Amino acid sequence: CARNGVDAEVEKIEKACLEEDSSQCVELGNAAAEHVVMDNWCTPGDDAGTTSNTDWKELCEDMAVTICKGYIPTVTSEWCPSKTMSTSELSGLQDKCEDQVDKMVGDDFVFMEE
C-alpha cells in the first residue's frame, strides 16, 4: 500500500519535470551523441576540442534519441574537424543513439535534480 503511494508520487514528479522542463532530455540526448561519437568515430582532442497514461520516461528517451541523432554532426565537427564523414557513416553513428540512450538510462531511469 505504501509502495503504491510512493510510485504515484514518483510518477507525478517525473511527469511534472518532463512535461514542463525538457532540459534533462536534451542533456541526455547530447551526452548520448558524445558517447556515440567517442566510441565509434573520434575523441575530443583528436584534431581539436570542445564539447498518468502518458509514459513520460519513454517520451523523454525518444526525445533524447532524436536529439542525439541531430547532435552527432556537431560533435564530429567540433571534435574532429579534419575528418570527412560520408552520409552512410553519419547514418551508422545515428543508428547507435537509441542503444546509447538505453545504456545511459537503464531500467532505473532517474532524473538529475537541480
A tleap script that builds the chain and sets N, CA, C and O, in Angstrom:
source leaprc.protein.ff14SB
mol = sequence {
  NCYS ALA ARG ASN GLY VAL ASP ALA GLU VAL
  GLU LYS ILE GLU LYS ALA CYS LEU GLU GLU
  ASP SER SER GLN CYS VAL GLU LEU GLY ASN
  ALA ALA ALA GLU HIE VAL VAL MET ASP ASN
  TRP CYS THR PRO GLY ASP ASP ALA GLY THR
  THR SER ASN THR ASP TRP LYS GLU LEU CYS
  GLU ASP MET ALA VAL THR ILE CYS LYS GLY
  TYR ILE PRO THR VAL THR SER GLU TRP CYS
  PRO SER LYS THR MET SER THR SER GLU LEU
  SER GLY LEU GLN ASP LYS CYS GLU ASP GLN
  VAL ASP LYS MET VAL GLY ASP ASP PHE VAL
  PHE MET GLU CGLU
}
set mol.1.N position { 0.822 -1.191 0.000 }
set mol.1.CA position { 0.000 0.000 0.000 }
set mol.1.C position { 0.870 1.260 0.000 }
set mol.1.O position { 0.623 2.196 -0.760 }
set mol.2.N position { 1.882 1.269 0.855 }
set mol.2.CA position { 2.791 2.419 0.910 }
set mol.2.C position { 3.566 2.537 -0.400 }
set mol.2.O position { 3.834 3.641 -0.875 }
set mol.3.N position { 3.924 1.389 -0.978 }
set mol.3.CA position { 4.665 1.381 -2.245 }
set mol.3.C position { 3.839 2.030 -3.348 }
set mol.3.O position { 4.387 2.745 -4.187 }
set mol.4.N position { 2.541 1.795 -3.361 }
set mol.4.CA position { 1.666 2.402 -4.366 }
set mol.4.C position { 1.665 3.919 -4.241 }
set mol.4.O position { 1.673 4.628 -5.247 }
set mol.5.N position { 1.656 4.413 -3.017 }
set mol.5.CA position { 1.687 5.853 -2.791 }
set mol.5.C position { 3.001 6.457 -3.251 }
set mol.5.O position { 3.019 7.536 -3.841 }
set mol.6.N position { 4.102 5.766 -2.982 }
set mol.6.CA position { 5.419 6.230 -3.412 }
set mol.6.C position { 5.497 6.233 -4.933 }
set mol.6.O position { 5.943 7.213 -5.530 }
set mol.7.N position { 5.065 5.135 -5.566 }
set mol.7.CA position { 5.092 5.047 -7.026 }
set mol.7.C position { 4.265 6.159 -7.663 }
set mol.7.O position { 4.678 6.748 -8.662 }
set mol.8.N position { 3.111 6.444 -7.093 }
set mol.8.CA position { 2.253 7.501 -7.632 }
set mol.8.C position { 2.931 8.862 -7.517 }
set mol.8.O position { 2.858 9.675 -8.439 }
set mol.9.N position { 3.587 9.110 -6.394 }
set mol.9.CA position { 4.281 10.379 -6.200 }
set mol.9.C position { 5.467 10.515 -7.157 }
set mol.9.O position { 5.687 11.589 -7.716 }
set mol.10.N position { 6.227 9.446 -7.349 }
set mol.10.CA position { 7.353 9.461 -8.287 }
set mol.10.C position { 6.848 9.754 -9.694 }
set mol.10.O position { 7.427 10.571 -10.409 }
set mol.11.N position { 5.774 9.090 -10.087 }
set mol.11.CA position { 5.205 9.324 -11.421 }
set mol.11.C position { 4.747 10.769 -11.572 }
set mol.11.O position { 4.946 11.372 -12.627 }
set mol.12.N position { 4.146 11.324 -10.547 }
set mol.12.CA position { 3.683 12.717 -10.576 }
set mol.12.C position { 4.867 13.674 -10.752 }
set mol.12.O position { 4.799 14.610 -11.549 }
set mol.13.N position { 5.942 13.438 -10.013 }
set mol.13.CA position { 7.128 14.302 -10.099 }
set mol.13.C position { 7.790 14.164 -11.462 }
set mol.13.O position { 8.164 15.165 -12.073 }
set mol.14.N position { 7.941 12.927 -11.947 }
set mol.14.CA position { 8.550 12.717 -13.268 }
set mol.14.C position { 7.748 13.415 -14.350 }
set mol.14.O position { 8.322 14.053 -15.232 }
set mol.15.N position { 6.432 13.303 -14.293 }
set mol.15.CA position { 5.581 13.936 -15.294 }
set mol.15.C position { 5.776 15.454 -15.259 }
set mol.15.O position { 5.920 16.091 -16.302 }
set mol.16.N position { 5.779 16.018 -14.068 }
set mol.16.CA position { 5.947 17.466 -13.942 }
set mol.16.C position { 7.303 17.902 -14.492 }
set mol.16.O position { 7.398 18.905 -15.199 }
set mol.17.N position { 8.345 17.149 -14.167 }
set mol.17.CA position { 9.694 17.511 -14.647 }
set mol.17.C position { 9.788 17.409 -16.162 }
set mol.17.O position { 10.336 18.299 -16.812 }
set mol.18.N position { 9.267 16.352 -16.715 }
set mol.18.CA position { 9.440 16.120 -18.149 }
set mol.18.C position { 8.480 16.931 -18.993 }
set mol.18.O position { 8.822 17.338 -20.104 }
set mol.19.N position { 7.293 17.169 -18.487 }
set mol.19.CA position { 6.311 17.919 -19.260 }
set mol.19.C position { 6.649 19.403 -19.271 }
set mol.19.O position { 6.439 20.083 -20.276 }
set mol.20.N position { 7.173 19.910 -18.153 }
set mol.20.CA position { 7.406 21.342 -18.024 }
set mol.20.C position { 8.840 21.753 -18.322 }
set mol.20.O position { 9.099 22.924 -18.599 }
set mol.21.N position { 9.787 20.801 -18.269 }
set mol.21.CA position { 11.193 21.144 -18.491 }
set mol.21.C position { 11.881 19.989 -19.205 }
set mol.21.O position { 12.166 18.953 -18.605 }
set mol.22.N position { 12.141 20.180 -20.486 }
set mol.22.CA position { 12.744 19.111 -21.282 }
set mol.22.C position { 14.267 19.144 -21.239 }
set mol.22.O position { 14.908 18.369 -21.949 }
set mol.23.N position { 14.864 20.011 -20.435 }
set mol.23.CA position { 16.319 20.174 -20.453 }
set mol.23.C position { 17.059 18.883 -20.114 }
set mol.23.O position { 18.132 18.628 -20.662 }
set mol.24.N position { 16.505 18.067 -19.224 }
set mol.24.CA position { 17.176 16.814 -18.892 }
set mol.24.C position { 17.185 15.871 -20.090 }
set mol.24.O position { 18.155 15.147 -20.314 }
set mol.25.N position { 16.104 15.887 -20.854 }
set mol.25.CA position { 16.046 15.051 -22.055 }
set mol.25.C position { 17.045 15.550 -23.094 }
set mol.25.O position { 17.702 14.752 -23.762 }
set mol.26.N position { 17.157 16.849 -23.227 }
set mol.26.CA position { 18.117 17.439 -24.160 }
set mol.26.C position { 19.533 17.058 -23.743 }
set mol.26.O position { 20.332 16.629 -24.575 }
set mol.27.N position { 19.844 17.210 -22.468 }
set mol.27.CA position { 21.179 16.852 -21.977 }
set mol.27.C position { 21.459 15.367 -22.172 }
set mol.27.O position { 22.578 14.986 -22.514 }
set mol.28.N position { 20.459 14.536 -21.958 }
set mol.28.CA position { 20.618 13.094 -22.167 }
set mol.28.C position { 20.944 12.809 -23.632 }
set mol.28.O position { 21.839 12.018 -23.930 }
set mol.29.N position { 20.224 13.446 -24.532 }
set mol.29.CA position { 20.483 13.263 -25.959 }
set mol.29.C position { 21.863 13.759 -26.349 }
set mol.29.O position { 22.562 13.097 -27.116 }
set mol.30.N position { 22.267 14.917 -25.833 }
set mol.30.CA position { 23.597 15.450 -26.129 }
set mol.30.C position { 24.689 14.516 -25.614 }
set mol.30.O position { 25.663 14.244 -26.317 }
set mol.31.N position { 24.526 14.035 -24.406 }
set mol.31.CA position { 25.517 13.131 -23.837 }
set mol.31.C position { 25.583 11.823 -24.617 }
set mol.31.O position { 26.668 11.283 -24.832 }
set mol.32.N position { 24.434 11.315 -25.039 }
set mol.32.CA position { 24.417 10.085 -25.834 }
set mol.32.C position { 25.154 10.287 -27.154 }
set mol.32.O position { 25.903 9.411 -27.587 }
set mol.33.N position { 24.944 11.441 -27.797 }
set mol.33.CA position { 25.636 11.742 -29.055 }
set mol.33.C position { 27.146 11.758 -28.834 }
set mol.33.O position { 27.900 11.225 -29.648 }
set mol.34.N position { 27.584 12.360 -27.747 }
set mol.34.CA position { 29.011 12.401 -27.465 }
set mol.34.C position { 29.577 11.004 -27.251 }
set mol.34.O position { 30.677 10.701 -27.713 }
set mol.35.N position { 28.826 10.144 -26.546 }
set mol.35.CA position { 29.276 8.762 -26.352 }
set mol.35.C position { 29.363 8.017 -27.681 }
set mol.35.O position { 30.333 7.300 -27.927 }
set mol.36.N position { 28.360 8.180 -28.535 }
set mol.36.CA position { 28.361 7.501 -29.826 }
set mol.36.C position { 29.574 7.926 -30.641 }
set mol.36.O position { 30.262 7.082 -31.215 }
set mol.37.N position { 29.840 9.222 -30.696 }
set mol.37.CA position { 30.989 9.723 -31.458 }
set mol.37.C position { 32.293 9.218 -30.840 }
set mol.37.O position { 33.183 8.759 -31.556 }
set mol.38.N position { 32.404 9.302 -29.519 }
set mol.38.CA position { 33.624 8.899 -28.838 }
set mol.38.C position { 33.895 7.402 -29.030 }
set mol.38.O position { 35.039 7.003 -29.247 }
set mol.39.N position { 32.861 6.586 -28.951 }
set mol.39.CA position { 33.031 5.143 -29.066 }
set mol.39.C position { 33.217 4.669 -30.506 }
set mol.39.O position { 33.744 3.580 -30.733 }
set mol.40.N position { 32.789 5.478 -31.484 }
set mol.40.CA position { 32.751 4.974 -32.845 }
set mol.40.C position { 33.391 5.862 -33.907 }
set mol.40.O position { 33.508 5.457 -35.064 }
set mol.41.N position { 33.808 7.073 -33.524 }
set mol.41.CA position { 34.322 7.977 -34.555 }
set mol.41.C position { 35.631 8.630 -34.132 }
set mol.41.O position { 36.660 8.418 -34.775 }
set mol.42.N position { 35.610 9.410 -33.074 }
set mol.42.CA position { 36.822 10.067 -32.575 }
set mol.42.C position { 36.575 10.529 -31.156 }
set mol.42.O position { 35.449 10.479 -30.659 }
set mol.43.N position { 37.636 10.981 -30.507 }
set mol.43.CA position { 37.503 11.518 -29.164 }
set mol.43.C position { 37.871 12.998 -29.186 }
set mol.43.O position { 38.569 13.442 -30.097 }
set mol.44.N position { 37.419 13.759 -28.212 }
set mol.44.CA position { 37.781 15.176 -28.198 }
set mol.44.C position { 39.303 15.290 -28.115 }
set mol.44.O position { 39.954 14.581 -27.348 }
set mol.45.N position { 39.840 16.178 -28.904 }
set mol.45.CA position { 41.275 16.362 -28.898 }
set mol.45.C position { 41.983 15.612 -30.016 }
set mol.45.O position { 43.177 15.824 -30.224 }
set mol.46.N position { 41.277 14.725 -30.758 }
set mol.46.CA position { 41.901 14.047 -31.888 }
set mol.46.C position { 42.427 15.078 -32.879 }
set mol.46.O position { 43.548 14.963 -33.374 }
set mol.47.N position { 41.605 16.087 -33.164 }
set mol.47.CA position { 42.002 17.150 -34.082 }
set mol.47.C position { 41.860 18.517 -33.421 }
set mol.47.O position { 42.708 19.393 -33.594 }
set mol.48.N position { 40.795 18.688 -32.672 }
set mol.48.CA position { 40.505 19.933 -31.951 }
set mol.48.C position { 39.479 19.589 -30.906 }
set mol.48.O position { 38.912 18.498 -30.957 }
set mol.49.N position { 39.213 20.461 -29.963 }
set mol.49.CA position { 38.274 20.040 -28.940 }
set mol.49.C position { 37.358 21.105 -28.410 }
set mol.49.O position { 37.731 22.274 -28.315 }
set mol.50.N position { 36.129 20.691 -28.058 }
set mol.50.CA position { 35.100 21.426 -27.330 }
set mol.50.C position { 34.114 20.388 -26.764 }
set mol.50.O position { 34.276 19.168 -26.735 }
set mol.51.N position { 33.373 20.887 -26.450 }
set mol.51.CA position { 32.320 19.838 -26.219 }
set mol.51.C position { 30.699 19.988 -25.768 }
set mol.51.O position { 30.001 18.984 -25.632 }
set mol.52.N position { 0.837 9.165 -15.525 }
set mol.52.CA position { -0.622 9.053 -15.920 }
set mol.52.C position { -0.832 8.007 -16.975 }
set mol.52.O position { -0.457 6.862 -16.725 }
set mol.53.N position { -1.372 8.270 -18.089 }
set mol.53.CA position { -1.405 7.317 -19.178 }
set mol.53.C position { -0.219 7.573 -20.094 }
set mol.53.O position { 0.183 6.710 -20.874 }
set mol.54.N position { 0.305 8.718 -19.988 }
set mol.54.CA position { 1.443 9.061 -20.812 }
set mol.54.C position { 2.695 8.507 -20.166 }
set mol.54.O position { 2.916 8.684 -18.968 }
set mol.55.N position { 3.513 7.837 -20.959 }
set mol.55.CA position { 4.771 7.294 -20.459 }
set mol.55.C position { 5.848 8.361 -20.657 }
set mol.55.O position { 6.492 8.417 -21.704 }
set mol.56.N position { 6.038 9.207 -19.638 }
set mol.56.CA position { 6.958 10.330 -19.738 }
set mol.56.C position { 8.386 9.871 -19.898 }
set mol.56.O position { 9.181 10.529 -20.568 }
set mol.57.N position { 8.726 8.736 -19.284 }
set mol.57.CA position { 10.068 8.195 -19.437 }
set mol.57.C position { 10.332 7.844 -20.901 }
set mol.57.O position { 11.377 8.178 -21.459 }
set mol.58.N position { 9.372 7.171 -21.499 }
set mol.58.CA position { 9.526 6.774 -22.897 }
set mol.58.C position { 9.595 7.995 -23.812 }
set mol.58.O position { 10.401 8.037 -24.741 }
set mol.59.N position { 8.749 8.983 -23.545 }
set mol.59.CA position { 8.797 10.205 -24.351 }
set mol.59.C position { 10.148 10.895 -24.220 }
set mol.59.O position { 10.691 11.389 -25.208 }
set mol.60.N position { 10.687 10.933 -23.021 }
set mol.60.CA position { 11.984 11.563 -22.795 }
set mol.60.C position { 13.084 10.776 -23.506 }
set mol.60.O position { 13.964 11.366 -24.131 }
set mol.61.N position { 13.037 9.464 -23.414 }
set mol.61.CA position { 14.028 8.645 -24.104 }
set mol.61.C position { 13.941 8.856 -25.606 }
set mol.61.O position { 14.967 8.988 -26.273 }
set mol.62.N position { 12.724 8.888 -26.149 }
set mol.62.CA position { 12.552 9.125 -27.586 }
set mol.62.C position { 13.116 10.483 -27.986 }
set mol.62.O position { 13.772 10.617 -29.019 }
set mol.63.N position { 12.854 11.481 -27.157 }
set mol.63.CA position { 13.365 12.827 -27.423 }
set mol.63.C position { 14.892 12.823 -27.379 }
set mol.63.O position { 15.540 13.438 -28.225 }
set mol.64.N position { 15.460 12.137 -26.403 }
set mol.64.CA position { 16.916 12.071 -26.273 }
set mol.64.C position { 17.540 11.388 -27.488 }
set mol.64.O position { 18.600 11.808 -27.952 }
set mol.65.N position { 16.903 10.347 -28.004 }
set mol.65.CA position { 17.415 9.659 -29.197 }
set mol.65.C position { 17.404 10.615 -30.385 }
set mol.65.O position { 18.378 10.688 -31.134 }
set mol.66.N position { 16.320 11.339 -30.556 }
set mol.66.CA position { 16.217 12.298 -31.664 }
set mol.66.C position { 17.283 13.388 -31.536 }
set mol.66.O position { 17.918 13.761 -32.523 }
set mol.67.N position { 17.472 13.888 -30.330 }
set mol.67.CA position { 18.486 14.920 -30.098 }
set mol.67.C position { 19.877 14.357 -30.361 }
set mol.67.O position { 20.712 15.019 -30.979 }
set mol.68.N position { 20.122 13.157 -29.901 }
set mol.68.CA position { 21.410 12.509 -30.138 }
set mol.68.C position { 21.704 12.452 -31.634 }
set mol.68.O position { 22.800 12.808 -32.068 }
set mol.69.N position { 20.734 12.009 -32.418 }
set mol.69.CA position { 20.924 11.893 -33.863 }
set mol.69.C position { 21.249 13.252 -34.490 }
set mol.69.O position { 22.092 13.348 -35.382 }
set mol.70.N position { 20.579 14.286 -34.019 }
set mol.70.CA position { 20.808 15.621 -34.556 }
set mol.70.C position { 22.112 16.242 -34.095 }
set mol.70.O position { 22.663 17.107 -34.776 }
set mol.71.N position { 22.610 15.813 -32.954 }
set mol.71.CA position { 23.822 16.394 -32.373 }
set mol.71.C position { 25.095 15.721 -32.881 }
set mol.71.O position { 26.182 16.282 -32.744 }
set mol.72.N position { 24.978 14.536 -33.460 }
set mol.72.CA position { 26.154 13.804 -33.969 }
set mol.72.C position { 26.999 14.679 -34.908 }
set mol.72.O position { 28.213 14.745 -34.717 }
set mol.73.N position { 26.414 15.357 -35.916 }
set mol.73.CA position { 27.250 16.176 -36.800 }
set mol.73.C position { 27.998 17.295 -36.062 }
set mol.73.O position { 29.133 17.614 -36.415 }
set mol.74.N position { 27.377 17.884 -35.057 }
set mol.74.CA position { 28.032 18.935 -34.283 }
set mol.74.C position { 29.219 18.376 -33.517 }
set mol.74.O position { 30.300 18.964 -33.524 }
set mol.75.N position { 29.020 17.246 -32.857 }
set mol.75.CA position { 30.104 16.641 -32.071 }
set mol.75.C position { 31.264 16.260 -32.987 }
set mol.75.O position { 32.421 16.533 -32.667 }
set mol.76.N position { 30.965 15.634 -34.116 }
set mol.76.CA position { 32.050 15.209 -35.007 }
set mol.76.C position { 32.801 16.406 -35.575 }
set mol.76.O position { 34.025 16.358 -35.700 }
set mol.77.N position { 32.101 17.469 -35.919 }
set mol.77.CA position { 32.797 18.634 -36.491 }
set mol.77.C position { 33.607 19.386 -35.441 }
set mol.77.O position { 34.635 19.980 -35.767 }
set mol.78.N position { 33.157 19.370 -34.174 }
set mol.78.CA position { 33.905 20.034 -33.109 }
set mol.78.C position { 35.103 19.203 -32.655 }
set mol.78.O position { 36.179 19.745 -32.403 }
set mol.79.N position { 34.915 17.891 -32.551 }
set mol.79.CA position { 35.955 17.031 -32.019 }
set mol.79.C position { 36.986 16.616 -33.067 }
set mol.79.O position { 38.148 16.389 -32.730 }
set mol.80.N position { 36.585 16.517 -34.309 }
set mol.80.CA position { 37.500 16.040 -35.342 }
set mol.80.C position { 37.198 16.739 -36.667 }
set mol.80.O position { 36.724 16.111 -37.614 }
set mol.81.N position { 37.476 18.043 -36.726 }
set mol.81.CA position { 37.107 18.831 -37.895 }
set mol.81.C position { 37.841 18.437 -39.182 }
set mol.81.O position { 37.369 18.751 -40.274 }
set mol.82.N position { 38.967 17.768 -39.074 }
set mol.82.CA position { 39.694 17.397 -40.288 }
set mol.82.C position { 39.200 16.083 -40.890 }
set mol.82.O position { 39.616 15.713 -41.988 }
set mol.83.N position { 38.325 15.378 -40.188 }
set mol.83.CA position { 37.781 14.125 -40.723 }
set mol.83.C position { 36.508 14.426 -41.508 }
set mol.83.O position { 35.645 15.175 -41.051 }
set mol.84.N position { 36.406 13.835 -42.687 }
set mol.84.CA position { 35.202 13.980 -43.508 }
set mol.84.C position { 34.336 12.746 -43.322 }
set mol.84.O position { 34.818 11.616 -43.398 }
set mol.85.N position { 33.055 12.977 -43.079 }
set mol.85.CA position { 32.132 11.879 -42.824 }
set mol.85.C position { 31.174 11.726 -43.995 }
set mol.85.O position { 30.581 12.699 -44.460 }
set mol.86.N position { 31.032 10.499 -44.463 }
set mol.86.CA position { 30.063 10.235 -45.524 }
set mol.86.C position { 28.664 10.146 -44.933 }
set mol.86.O position { 28.497 10.021 -43.720 }
set mol.87.N position { 27.677 10.212 -45.788 }
set mol.87.CA position { 26.288 10.095 -45.336 }
set mol.87.C position { 26.043 8.743 -44.675 }
set mol.87.O position { 25.342 8.668 -43.665 }
set mol.88.N position { 26.606 7.684 -45.227 }
set mol.88.CA position { 26.395 6.353 -44.646 }
set mol.88.C position { 27.086 6.238 -43.283 }
set mol.88.O position { 26.566 5.577 -42.385 }
set mol.89.N position { 28.249 6.872 -43.120 }
set mol.89.CA position { 28.912 6.864 -41.814 }
set mol.89.C position { 28.085 7.642 -40.790 }
set mol.89.O position { 27.930 7.201 -39.651 }
set mol.90.N position { 27.554 8.798 -41.194 }
set mol.90.CA position { 26.696 9.582 -40.308 }
set mol.90.C position { 25.477 8.764 -39.902 }
set mol.90.O position { 25.115 8.710 -38.727 }
set mol.91.N position { 24.860 8.138 -40.872 }
set mol.91.CA position { 23.682 7.313 -40.586 }
set mol.91.C position { 24.032 6.173 -39.634 }
set mol.91.O position { 23.250 5.845 -38.742 }
set mol.92.N position { 25.199 5.574 -39.821 }
set mol.92.CA position { 25.632 4.491 -38.932 }
set mol.92.C position { 25.804 4.959 -37.499 }
set mol.92.O position { 25.416 4.259 -36.563 }
set mol.93.N position { 26.391 6.151 -37.319 }
set mol.93.CA position { 26.538 6.700 -35.974 }
set mol.93.C position { 25.176 7.028 -35.372 }
set mol.93.O position { 24.920 6.739 -34.203 }
set mol.94.N position { 24.313 7.627 -36.171 }
set mol.94.CA position { 22.977 7.979 -35.675 }
set mol.94.C position { 22.193 6.731 -35.275 }
set mol.94.O position { 21.388 6.777 -34.345 }
set mol.95.N position { 22.424 5.621 -35.970 }
set mol.95.CA position { 21.737 4.371 -35.624 }
set mol.95.C position { 22.135 3.858 -34.247 }
set mol.95.O position { 21.426 3.028 -33.678 }
set mol.96.N position { 23.240 4.325 -33.701 }
set mol.96.CA position { 23.713 3.879 -32.389 }
set mol.96.C position { 23.103 4.681 -31.236 }
set mol.96.O position { 23.269 4.315 -30.073 }
set mol.97.N position { 22.411 5.752 -31.548 }
set mol.97.CA position { 21.869 6.627 -30.498 }
set mol.97.C position { 20.870 5.922 -29.588 }
set mol.97.O position { 20.931 6.089 -28.369 }
set mol.98.N position { 19.965 5.147 -30.142 }
set mol.98.CA position { 18.953 4.501 -29.308 }
set mol.98.C position { 19.598 3.568 -28.289 }
set mol.98.O position { 19.247 3.595 -27.110 }
set mol.99.N position { 20.548 2.736 -28.746 }
set mol.99.CA position { 21.219 1.835 -27.809 }
set mol.99.C position { 21.999 2.608 -26.755 }
set mol.99.O position { 22.037 2.208 -25.591 }
set mol.100.N position { 22.623 3.719 -27.160 }
set mol.100.CA position { 23.405 4.507 -26.210 }
set mol.100.C position { 22.499 5.139 -25.154 }
set mol.100.O position { 22.828 5.116 -23.968 }
set mol.101.N position { 21.374 5.695 -25.564 }
set mol.101.CA position { 20.434 6.274 -24.594 }
set mol.101.C position { 19.946 5.182 -23.650 }
set mol.101.O position { 19.871 5.395 -22.440 }
set mol.102.N position { 19.617 4.018 -24.193 }
set mol.102.CA position { 19.167 2.908 -23.344 }
set mol.102.C position { 20.227 2.527 -22.317 }
set mol.102.O position { 19.906 2.275 -21.156 }
set mol.103.N position { 21.491 2.484 -22.740 }
set mol.103.CA position { 22.583 2.163 -21.805 }
set mol.103.C position { 22.677 3.214 -20.704 }
set mol.103.O position { 22.933 2.893 -19.543 }
set mol.104.N position { 22.470 4.458 -21.079 }
set mol.104.CA position { 22.645 5.556 -20.126 }
set mol.104.C position { 21.517 5.648 -19.116 }
set mol.104.O position { 21.743 6.077 -17.985 }
set mol.105.N position { 20.312 5.258 -19.493 }
set mol.105.CA position { 19.193 5.367 -18.561 }
set mol.105.C position { 18.903 4.058 -17.853 }
set mol.105.O position { 18.403 4.071 -16.728 }
set mol.106.N position { 19.198 2.941 -18.472 }
set mol.106.CA position { 18.970 1.650 -17.847 }
set mol.106.C position { 17.522 1.443 -17.448 }
set mol.106.O position { 16.623 2.148 -17.908 }
set mol.107.N position { 17.315 0.471 -16.591 }
set mol.107.CA position { 15.964 0.164 -16.127 }
set mol.107.C position { 15.500 1.114 -15.032 }
set mol.107.O position { 14.301 1.335 -14.861 }
set mol.108.N position { 16.443 1.672 -14.296 }
set mol.108.CA position { 16.111 2.576 -13.188 }
set mol.108.C position { 16.328 4.016 -13.622 }
set mol.108.O position { 17.253 4.685 -13.162 }
set mol.109.N position { 15.474 4.476 -14.504 }
set mol.109.CA position { 15.589 5.805 -15.092 }
set mol.109.C position { 15.325 6.846 -14.020 }
set mol.109.O position { 14.188 7.007 -13.576 }
set mol.110.N position { 16.373 7.560 -13.599 }
set mol.110.CA position { 16.258 8.575 -12.550 }
set mol.110.C position { 16.762 9.890 -13.138 }
set mol.110.O position { 17.817 9.929 -13.772 }
set mol.111.N position { 16.019 10.945 -12.932 }
set mol.111.CA position { 16.390 12.234 -13.451 }
set mol.111.C position { 17.241 12.994 -12.466 }
set mol.111.O position { 17.083 12.868 -11.252 }
set mol.112.N position { 18.157 13.795 -13.015 }
set mol.112.CA position { 19.017 14.631 -12.176 }
set mol.112.C position { 18.172 15.705 -11.509 }
set mol.112.O position { 17.191 16.185 -12.076 }
set mol.113.N position { 18.562 16.069 -10.318 }
set mol.113.CA position { 17.844 17.134 -9.624 }
set mol.113.C position { 18.641 18.407 -9.754 }
set mol.113.O position { 19.872 18.384 -9.763 }
set mol.114.N position { 17.939 19.522 -9.854 }
set mol.114.CA position { 18.579 20.845 -9.968 }
set mol.114.C position { 19.259 21.209 -8.675 }
set mol.114.O position { 19.853 22.282 -8.570 }
savepdb mol mol.pdb
quit
